[in-house]
Amino acid sequence: MTFPFRKMMSRMSKRILRRSSLRVICCVTKRDSSTSAKLTSSYYHNVSSVPLIHKTLGQVFDETAKKYPEHECFVFKGERKRYTYKSFQDEVDSIAASLLELGLEKSDRIAVWLPNTSENVTMSFVASKLGLIKVNINPAYVERELEYCLNKVGCKALVLAPTVKSIQSLAILRQLLPELDQSSSFKRVPSLEHIILTGKSSSTVPKSTHSYEHLLKHGAKISHSKLQLYQSTIDPHAPLAIFYTSGTTGQPKAATLTNFNMINMSQNISHHVGKHFTRLCAPIPMFHIFSEAVGVCNPLVAKCQTVFPAILPNPVATMRAIDEEKCTALIGAPVIFRDILNHVDRKKYNLSSLEYSALGASPVHVDFLRQLEQEIPIQRVGQVYGMTENCAILSSSMWAADGDTRRYSSIGRAMQHIEMKVVDQQGNPVPIGESGEVWARGFPIMSGYYNDTDKTRETVTESGWLRTGDEGRMDEDGFLYFIGRQKDIIIRGGVNIYPIEIEKAIMEHPSVAEAQVFSIPDVRHDEEICAWIKLKSDAARCQPEDMVKFLSTKLAFFKIPKHIRFVDKFIVTATGKAQKFKMTQSMIDELNQK
């Protein structure tokens, strides 16, 4: 495997690093925008006195667990499970010991195809203790999406539940691996050796699989001395997690993050808004970096708790969790907050314990943030901005002082230890107030796209700057304002969707000649997917419902266009290039007339 820039990034990190203990006594000093020197160029560096942590997630968690063994750190409402630091540590160590005995080794990729369950969180810490790379896969993925994710990075093991609500995960796996009931060698996924099923053991599951429950019980009985020795050899800069993020080619890229990325993001958040994160409600799916870096890692560096309200997003479960657990913070994409705000039963639940909410994944309007504070109510609402490639958060609008409207209108200022700039086409900072591409550099930048040197070089410069592909501007105090995306991307409900992937799937239909996929604004999801399709001249008639049925076996449900139109021609430029912005306006006009 290759990790471009990994050695370079490691050297950079070590130059700005000194070893630290788990709890750092000194605090971040906020830069007072009213008295500090004003910027003239669009470059801001949030210098911090808090040293970075040079340890793994597993090591830091063990230190915190030793301090607060009986404090509850995780609550899984959908499973009716509650863990103290000690009980969760016991489960992690037991599973890790069993996997070590199975032969999993450093840098092996272990795919986790699960919703928001305790096993999913456990595997994040197991991966850190064994030096494995946890590969996060959306539980809604269908057969070929799963196949791509497993093969892209050569997964050695896979953890899944037989079913996830209406999704028949094991049945999908059987389609992909027809040898499953007879063999542990798989033609379509040759790297796969171990399959682990969560939930209660059943006689209907393939004999070649492992039971998570059995591994847990077995691991609790064997010695953990080998595990402890093994854990001590893990490099904090070693890769820890892969999150799939698509590109303009339509094929997902495997963004690879390290222990160092994740633990220091957790520390950054704790020092920035940790006082509000005493009891954090995290309804975001765990395959999303926002959930992992903020929700899963929340109890790492402080005595606090993360509450997962349900295994799949559910506004009633989220409201109930906030009410029953008296949650002090709520994180999520805007769709989560819209669903709560507009729910007919909202007033049945007491949500007044919420001190702070962070909205990420897609930009929101100022008025909506104020509405959340007034009507839910939430004491303070702010936006965070970032990407998978930078471990979730680059900037936060909570740096704005009380009464500063930039907490609503901006996407905030850089987090601690992070440099951000708005640049021209040559990578030079533009004057204050001018627009350009947002770049960032610092400890959270990924080690690279797994085994993809070329795409990594396109995204991360030789000097370590992450090109976000987003257009923005910076004010004289370093606050950023989001203008738009340079990439051809749809963000539906906080999830990145790439039109070309959907277009390619549509083109597989034997009657289709050409397809264009784009988005229109949507009140609930921010954006909704539309497809204009040209059929072949000799093709039989096709209805939208026929196309939906066709795509249902090729794409996850959230990627299937809500609006499908069969057209004779597209809106194009004089040179024949599709003008999707005009197609968007045409769809808006059509729907407004209905």
C-alpha positions in Angstrom: 0.0 0.0 0.0 1.1 3.6 -0.5 0.3 6.6 1.6 1.6 9.7 -0.3 2.7 12.5 1.9 2.5 10.3 5.0 6.2 10.6 5.8 6.1 14.3 4.9 3.0 14.9 7.1 4.6 12.8 10.0 7.7 15.0 9.9 5.6 18.1 9.8 3.5 16.9 12.8 6.6 16.0 14.8 8.1 19.4 14.3 5.1 21.1 15.9 4.6 18.4 18.5 5.7 17.7 22.0 4.5 14.7 23.9 1.6 15.4 26.2 -0.3 13.7 29.0 -4.0 12.9 28.6 -5.4 15.9 30.3 -3.7 19.2 29.4 -4.1 21.9 32.1 -3.6 25.0 30.0 -6.6 26.3 28.0 -7.0 27.8 24.6 -6.8 31.5 24.5 -9.6 33.0 22.3 -8.4 35.6 19.8 -10.5 38.7 20.5 -11.5 40.0 17.1 -12.3 43.4 18.5 -8.8 44.2 19.7 -6.5 42.0 17.6 -4.7 43.2 14.5 -6.9 43.0 11.4 -5.9 40.8 8.5 -5.1 42.3 5.1 -4.6 38.9 3.4 -6.9 35.9 3.5 -4.7 33.7 5.7 -5.5 32.8 9.3 -3.6 30.5 11.7 -5.2 29.6 15.0 -2.1 29.2 17.2 -2.7 27.2 20.3 -0.8 26.7 23.5 -2.3 23.2 24.0 0.2 20.6 22.8 -0.9 17.9 20.4 -1.2 14.4 21.7 1.2 11.7 20.4 -0.8 8.6 21.4 -3.3 6.3 19.9 -7.1 6.3 20.6 -6.8 3.1 22.5 -4.0 4.4 24.7 -5.9 7.6 25.5 -9.1 5.8 26.2 -7.4 3.4 28.6 -6.0 6.4 30.5 -9.4 8.1 30.8 -11.1 4.8 31.8 -8.6 4.4 34.6 -9.6 7.8 35.9 -13.4 7.4 35.6 -14.1 3.6 35.5 -17.7 3.8 36.7 -18.8 6.9 34.7 -21.1 6.2 31.8 -19.4 7.0 28.5 -21.8 5.5 25.9 -25.5 5.0 25.7 -27.2 3.2 22.8 -30.9 3.9 23.2 -31.9 1.7 20.2 -30.2 -1.3 21.7 -31.0 -0.5 25.4 -27.3 -0.7 26.2 -25.3 1.5 28.6 -21.6 1.4 29.1 -19.3 2.7 31.8 -15.7 3.4 30.8 -14.7 0.1 32.4 -17.4 -2.1 30.9 -16.8 -0.6 27.4 -13.0 -1.1 27.9 -13.7 -4.8 28.8 -15.7 -5.3 25.6 -13.1 -3.7 23.4 -10.3 -5.7 24.9 -12.2 -9.0 24.7 -13.0 -8.5 21.0 -9.4 -7.3 20.3 -7.9 -10.3 22.0 -10.1 -12.7 19.9 -9.3 -10.9 16.6 -5.6 -11.1 17.5 -6.0 -14.8 18.0 -7.8 -15.1 14.6 -4.6 -13.7 13.0 -5.5 -10.1 12.2 -2.4 -8.0 12.1 -1.3 -4.3 11.8 -2.6 -2.6 8.7 -5.2 -5.2 7.9 -8.4 -3.7 6.7 -11.6 -4.6 8.6 -14.8 -3.4 7.0 -17.7 -2.4 9.3 -21.0 -2.5 7.5 -23.2 -1.6 10.4 -25.6 1.2 11.5 -25.2 3.1 14.8 -24.6 0.1 17.1 -22.4 -0.6 20.0 -20.4 -3.0 17.9 -19.6 -0.3 15.4 -18.2 2.0 18.1 -16.3 -1.0 19.7 -14.6 -1.7 16.4 -13.2 1.9 16.2 -11.3 1.2 19.4 -10.4 -2.3 18.6 -8.8 -1.1 15.3 -6.7 1.4 17.2 -5.5 -1.2 19.7 -4.5 -3.7 17.0 -3.3 -1.2 14.4 -6.1 -2.3 12.0 -7.7 0.1 9.6 -11.5 0.3 10.1 -13.3 0.6 6.7 -16.6 2.4 7.3 -19.4 1.3 4.9 -22.8 2.7 4.6 -25.4 0.0 5.8 -27.7 1.1 2.9 -25.3 0.1 0.2 -26.4 -2.6 -2.3 -24.3 -5.5 -3.6 -22.1 -3.8 -6.1 -21.4 -0.8 -3.8 -20.4 -3.2 -1.1 -18.2 -5.1 -3.5 -16.4 -2.0 -4.6 -15.7 -0.9 -1.0 -14.3 -4.2 0.0 -12.1 -4.7 -3.0 -10.9 -1.1 -3.3 -8.8 -1.4 -0.1 -8.5 -5.2 0.1 -10.5 -5.9 3.2 -9.5 -9.0 5.2 -12.5 -9.0 7.5 -16.1 -7.8 7.5 -18.4 -7.1 10.4 -22.2 -6.9 9.7 -25.6 -7.5 11.1 -27.8 -10.1 9.3 -30.5 -7.4 8.9 -30.7 -3.7 9.4 -34.4 -2.8 9.7 -35.8 -3.7 6.2 -32.3 -4.1 4.7 -31.4 -7.8 4.3 -27.6 -7.4 4.7 -26.8 -11.1 4.9 -28.9 -11.8 1.8 -27.0 -9.1 0.0 -23.7 -10.6 1.1 -24.8 -14.0 -0.1 -25.5 -12.6 -3.6 -22.0 -11.2 -3.6 -20.4 -14.3 -2.1 -22.4 -17.4 -3.4 -19.7 -19.6 -1.8 -20.5 -18.3 1.7 -22.3 -21.4 2.9 -19.6 -23.8 1.7 -16.3 -22.0 1.8 -14.3 -19.2 3.2 -12.6 -18.4 -0.1 -14.5 -15.9 -2.2 -13.9 -15.3 -6.0 -15.4 -11.8 -6.1 -13.6 -10.6 -2.9 -10.4 -12.6 -2.8 -8.9 -10.7 0.1 -11.7 -11.5 2.5 -11.0 -14.2 5.1 -13.2 -13.5 8.1 -16.9 -12.6 8.3 -18.3 -11.6 11.7 -22.0 -11.4 12.4 -23.4 -9.3 15.2 -26.6 -10.2 17.0 -27.8 -13.4 18.5 -26.4 -16.6 17.1 -28.7 -18.5 14.7 -28.7 -21.8 13.0 -29.5 -20.1 9.7 -26.2 -18.2 9.5 -23.4 -19.6 7.4 -21.0 -21.9 9.3 -18.0 -20.1 7.8 -18.8 -16.9 9.7 -17.8 -15.9 13.2 -20.3 -14.8 15.9 -19.5 -11.4 17.5 -21.1 -12.7 20.7 -18.9 -15.8 20.7 -15.8 -13.7 20.1 -16.7 -11.4 23.0 -17.2 -14.3 25.4 -14.1 -16.1 24.2 -12.0 -13.0 24.4 -13.1 -12.3 28.0 -11.7 -15.7 29.0 -8.2 -15.5 27.5 -5.2 -13.6 28.6 -4.9 -10.0 27.4 -1.2 -9.7 28.0 -0.3 -10.2 24.4 -2.9 -7.5 23.4 -1.4 -5.0 25.8 2.1 -5.6 24.4 0.8 -5.4 20.9 -1.0 -2.1 21.6 2.2 -0.5 22.9 3.8 -1.0 19.5 1.2 0.9 17.4 2.4 4.1 15.9 0.0 7.1 16.5 0.6 8.1 12.9 -0.5 4.7 11.6 -3.7 4.6 9.6 -6.8 4.0 11.7 -9.9 4.5 9.6 -11.0 4.8 6.0 -14.1 6.8 5.0 -15.3 6.6 1.4 -15.7 10.0 -0.3 -16.6 10.1 -4.0 -14.9 12.3 -6.6 -15.8 13.6 -10.0 -14.9 10.3 -11.6 -17.9 8.8 -9.7 -15.8 6.1 -8.0 -15.5 6.5 -4.2 -12.0 7.4 -2.9 -10.7 5.9 0.3 -9.8 8.8 2.6 -7.4 7.5 5.2 -7.2 9.0 8.7 -4.7 8.2 11.5 -4.9 7.9 15.3 -3.0 11.2 15.4 -5.7 12.9 13.3 -8.6 11.6 15.3 -7.3 12.0 18.9 -6.2 15.6 18.3 -9.5 16.5 16.7 -11.2 15.1 19.8 -8.9 17.2 22.0 -9.5 20.3 19.9 -13.3 20.0 20.2 -13.0 19.3 23.9 -11.1 22.5 24.5 -13.3 24.5 22.2 -16.8 23.5 23.2 -16.3 20.6 25.6 -18.2 22.3 28.4 -21.3 21.8 26.4 -20.5 18.2 25.5 -21.2 16.6 28.9 -24.0 14.6 27.4 -23.8 14.7 23.6 -26.6 13.4 21.4 -25.2 12.0 18.1 -27.9 10.8 15.7 -25.6 11.0 12.6 -24.8 7.7 10.8 -21.4 6.4 11.9 -20.1 5.9 8.4 -20.0 9.7 8.3 -16.8 11.3 9.6 -18.8 13.9 11.6 -20.3 11.1 13.8 -17.0 9.3 14.2 -14.7 12.2 15.0 -17.2 14.1 17.2 -19.6 11.5 18.6 -17.6 8.3 18.9 -14.5 10.1 20.1 -16.3 12.5 22.5 -15.5 10.5 25.7 -11.8 10.2 24.8 -10.2 13.1 26.6 -12.8 14.2 29.2 -15.3 12.8 31.6 -18.4 12.9 29.4 -21.0 10.8 27.5 -22.2 10.2 24.0 -25.8 9.1 23.5 -26.8 7.4 20.2 -30.6 7.7 20.0 -31.3 4.9 17.5 -29.5 2.6 15.1 -30.9 4.6 12.1 -31.8 8.3 11.9 -35.2 8.9 13.6 -36.4 12.3 14.8 -38.7 10.9 17.5 -35.9 8.7 18.9 -33.6 11.7 18.9 -36.1 13.9 20.8 -36.8 11.1 23.2 -33.1 10.6 23.9 -32.6 14.3 24.5 -35.5 14.4 26.9 -34.7 11.2 28.8 -30.9 11.6 29.0 -31.0 15.5 29.4 -28.5 15.9 26.6 -26.6 19.1 26.6 -25.5 19.1 23.0 -26.8 17.9 19.6 -24.8 17.5 16.4 -26.0 16.7 12.9 -26.7 17.7 9.4 -29.4 20.4 8.9 -32.0 17.7 7.9 -31.8 16.3 11.5 -32.7 19.7 12.9 -35.4 20.4 10.3 -37.1 17.1 11.1 -37.2 17.9 14.8 -38.3 21.5 14.2 -41.2 20.5 11.9 -42.3 17.3 13.8 -45.9 17.3 15.0 -44.9 15.8 18.3 -42.0 18.1 19.1 -43.7 19.8 22.1 -44.3 16.4 23.8 -40.6 16.3 24.5 -38.5 18.5 26.8 -35.5 19.7 24.8 -34.6 22.6 27.0 -31.4 20.8 28.3 -29.7 21.6 25.0 -26.9 24.2 25.6 -25.3 23.9 22.2 -25.9 22.4 18.7 -23.4 22.1 15.9 -24.7 21.9 12.3 -22.3 20.5 9.7 -22.2 18.7 6.3 -24.0 21.4 4.4 -24.4 25.2 4.7 -27.6 26.7 6.3 -29.3 30.1 6.3 -28.9 32.6 9.2 -32.7 32.6 9.8 -32.8 28.9 10.3 -30.1 28.9 13.0 -32.0 31.7 14.9 -35.2 29.7 14.5 -33.6 26.7 16.2 -32.5 28.8 19.2 -35.9 30.3 19.6 -38.3 27.4 18.9 -36.6 24.2 20.0 -35.1 25.9 22.0 -31.3 25.6 22.0 -29.2 28.1 23.9 -26.4 28.5 21.3 -26.3 27.2 17.7 -23.3 27.3 15.4 -22.0 26.0 12.2 -18.9 23.8 11.7 -17.2 23.3 8.4 -14.9 20.6 7.1 -14.5 17.5 5.0 -13.8 13.8 5.4 -10.3 14.5 4.2 -9.6 16.7 7.3 -11.3 14.5 9.9 -14.6 16.5 10.0 -13.9 20.0 11.3 -11.7 22.8 10.0 -13.6 25.8 11.3 -16.3 26.7 13.9 -18.5 29.7 14.1 -18.5 29.4 17.9 -15.3 31.4 17.9 -17.6 34.4 17.5 -18.2 36.3 20.8 -21.6 36.7 22.3 -23.7 39.1 20.2 -21.5 38.6 17.2 -23.8 37.8 14.2 -21.0 35.9 12.6 -21.9 32.9 14.7 -24.9 32.6 12.3 -23.7 34.1 9.1 -20.2 32.5 8.8 -18.8 29.0 8.8 -16.4 30.2 11.4 -12.8 30.6 12.1 -10.0 27.9 12.0 -9.8 25.4 14.8 -6.7 25.2 17.0 -3.4 24.3 15.3 -5.0 24.8 11.8 -4.1 27.2 9.1 -6.7 28.3 6.6 -6.5 30.5 3.6 -8.5 31.6 0.6 -6.4 31.5 -2.6 -6.2 32.3 -6.2 -5.4 29.8 -9.0 -1.7 29.9 -8.1 -2.4 29.1 -4.4 -1.7 32.6 -3.2 -3.9 34.2 -0.5 -6.3 36.7 -2.0 -7.0 40.1 -0.4 -9.6 40.2 2.4 -13.1 40.0 1.1 -12.3 38.5 -2.3 -13.4 35.0 -3.2 -11.2 32.0 -3.9 -10.7 28.4 -3.1 -10.5 27.4 0.6 -7.3 25.6 1.6 -6.3 24.2 5.0 -3.2 22.7 6.6 -2.5 21.1 10.0 -2.7 18.0 12.1 -6.1 16.7 10.9 -5.3 16.4 7.2 -5.6 12.8 6.0 -2.5 10.7 5.2 -3.9 10.2 1.7 -6.4 8.3 -0.4 -5.6 4.6 0.0 -3.3 3.3 -2.8 -4.2 6.4 -4.9 -1.1 8.6 -5.3 -2.5 10.6 -8.2 -5.7 11.6 -6.6 -3.9 12.4 -3.4 -1.6 14.8 -5.2 -4.6 16.5 -6.8 -6.1 17.1 -3.3 -3.1 17.7 -1.0 -0.1 19.9 -2.1 3.5 18.9 -1.5 3.6 21.4 1.4 0.6 19.8 3.0 -2.3 22.1 2.0 -5.7 20.5 1.5 -7.5 21.8 -1.5 -11.2 21.7 -0.4 -12.7 22.5 -3.8 -15.0 25.0 -2.0 -15.3 28.7 -2.9 -15.2 31.1 0.0 -14.1 34.5 1.3 -12.5 35.6 4.5 -13.0 38.7 6.6 -10.4 40.7 8.4 -10.8 38.7 11.6 -10.3 35.3 9.9 -14.0 34.3 9.7 -14.9 32.3 6.6 -18.0 32.7 4.4 -19.1 29.8 2.2 -19.9 30.8 -1.4 -20.3 27.5 -3.2 -18.7 24.3 -4.4 -16.3 24.1 -7.2 -16.9 20.4 -7.4 -19.8 18.7 -9.2 -21.4 17.4 -6.0 -24.9 17.1 -4.5 -25.2 17.2 -0.7 -28.5 15.6 0.2 -29.2 15.6 3.9 -25.6 16.0 4.7 -24.4 13.1 2.5 -22.2 13.7 -0.5 -23.6 12.3 -3.7 -21.8 12.5 -7.1 -24.0 12.9 -10.2 -21.6 10.9 -12.5 -22.0 7.8 -10.4 -25.8 8.0 -10.8 -25.5 8.9 -14.5 -23.3 5.8 -15.1 -25.9 3.6 -13.4 -28.8 5.0 -15.5 -26.7 4.4 -18.6 -26.7 0.7 -17.9 -30.4 0.6 -18.7 -30.7 -0.9 -22.3 -33.1 1.9 -23.4 -31.0 4.8 -22.3 -28.9 6.9 -24.7 -27.7 9.6 -22.3 -28.4 11.0 -18.8 -27.8 14.2 -16.9 -28.1 14.2 -13.1 -28.4 17.5 -11.0 -30.1 18.8 -8.0 -32.8 21.3 -7.0 -33.2 23.0 -3.6 -35.3 21.0 -1.1 -36.8 22.2 2.2 -36.0 19.0 4.2 -32.8 17.6 2.6 -31.3 20.9 1.3 -30.9 19.3 -2.2 -32.9 16.7 -4.0 -31.7 14.6 -6.9 -33.1 15.0 -10.5 -32.4 13.1 -13.6 -33.0 14.1 -17.3 -32.9 11.0 -19.5 -32.7 10.7 -23.3 -33.8 7.3 -24.6 -32.5 5.5 -27.7 -34.5 6.2 -30.8 -35.6 2.6 -31.1 -36.2 2.1 -27.4 -39.5 1.1 -25.9 -41.3 3.6 -23.7 -40.1 3.8 -20.1 -41.7 5.3 -17.1 -40.1 6.9 -14.0 -41.1 4.0 -11.8 -39.4 1.6 -14.2 -36.2 3.5 -13.8 -36.5 3.6 -10.0 -37.0 -0.2 -10.0 -34.0 -0.6 -12.3 -31.7 1.6 -10.1 -32.8 0.0 -6.8 -30.4 -2.9 -7.3 -27.5 -0.6 -8.4 -27.6 2.3 -6.0 -28.4 3.0 -2.4 -31.9 4.4 -1.9 -30.7 7.9 -1.2 -28.9 8.1 -4.5 -32.0 7.3 -6.6 -33.4 10.5 -8.2 -36.6 11.7 -6.8 -37.5 13.6 -10.0 -37.0 11.7 -13.3 -37.9 13.3 -16.7 -37.5 11.7 -20.1 -36.5 14.4 -22.6 -35.7 14.8 -26.2 -32.7 17.1 -25.6 -30.7 18.6 -22.9 -30.0 22.3 -22.3 -26.4 22.8 -23.6 -24.0 25.5 -24.5 -23.0 26.4 -28.1 -20.2 23.8 -27.8 -22.6 21.1 -26.6 -21.7 21.2 -22.9 -24.6 20.4 -20.6 -25.8 23.4 -18.6 -27.0 21.8 -15.4 -27.8 25.1 -13.7 -30.3 25.8 -16.4 -31.8 22.3 -16.1 -32.1 23.0 -12.3 -34.0 26.2 -13.0 -36.3 24.5 -15.5 -37.2 21.8 -12.9 -37.8 24.4 -10.3 -40.2 26.3 -12.7 -42.0 23.1 -13.6 -42.6 22.1 -10.0 -43.7 25.6 -9.0 -46.4 25.5 -11.6 -47.9 22.3 -10.2 
